């Protein structure tokens, strides 16, 4: 772990490799697990605002879940997150003709109907950020459904922090990311050949 501004960052971001392999996992991170995508308070307001533009992209199951639970929920642990369909996939998940999970919000964004791409937690994945009062913890979240992504990242030699560059900049800003790159370069320069 190392400190970067008001963040404590796991070395895994620099040492582990990752490139999403959707053809292998079919977007399992949007389907597996026991919770929706983490949201900030601001993001809950955005979801409420853009829902009418996103709704036409949703599956009926997603619409039903959102209309029953709301565009966002508060979990049993008092955390804000996207609702789920039958305690399984995210309500905003849609599927392409190959059965790969996609995001209805991102589809609406790609078509220029909304100005918000998706929750920052999704944009950052496989990085998870936990905010505390004095700092934010930035960690690599690794589980078996991403084994193919780790293998592809290793094959292509893409560190986690490079794979999620856009998400990290969106969350922490350009300056923070350039400082992270400096730490990565120092680490690489000081590692045994």
GISULWO-V33566 format. One line per field, one symbol per residue. burial: b if it has 16 or more other C-alpha atoms within 10 Angstrom, else e. A space follows every 50 residues. Layout:
BEGIN
burial: ???
END
This chain:
BEGIN
burial: eeeeeebbbbbbbbebbbbbbeeebbbbbbbeeebbbbbeeebbebbeeb beebbebbeebbbebbeebbbbbbeeeeebbbbbbeeebbbbbbeeeeeb bbbbbbbbbeeeebebbbbbbbbbbbbbbeeeeeebbbbbebeeebbbbb bbbbeeebbbbbbbeebbeebeeeebbeebeebbeeeeeeeee
END
